[in-house]
């Protein structure tokens, strides 16, 4: 899956929560979350796991489907 598609999916999952809230809850910087959501970067595997857990999804659902 390409970075833009992942970014769009992350933005959809975030819903009405602020980027700051999601980044803080996952334990990453706001700038990292923004880069993921803007399709500039793909998170490392351990961060993918934290994101999937936070949104109660599988890593595959978010990053590989």
Residue, then its C-alpha position, 0 to 999 in steps of 0.5 A: x500500500x502506498x504512503x498516501x493511501x495509508x495516510x488517508x486511512x490514518x486520518x479516517x481512523x483518527x476521526x474527531x480526535x485531534x492529531x495531538x491527542x492521537x500522537x500523545x496517546x500512541x507515544x509519538x511526536x505530533x510531527x511524526x503523526x502528521x508525516x504519517x497522515x500526510x503520506x510523507x512517511x510510513x511508521x516503523x513496525x513497532x509504531x505500526x503495532x501501537x497504532x493498530x492496537x490504539x485503533x483496535x485494528x490489525x496491522x494488516x487492516x491499516x497498512x496492508x489492505 
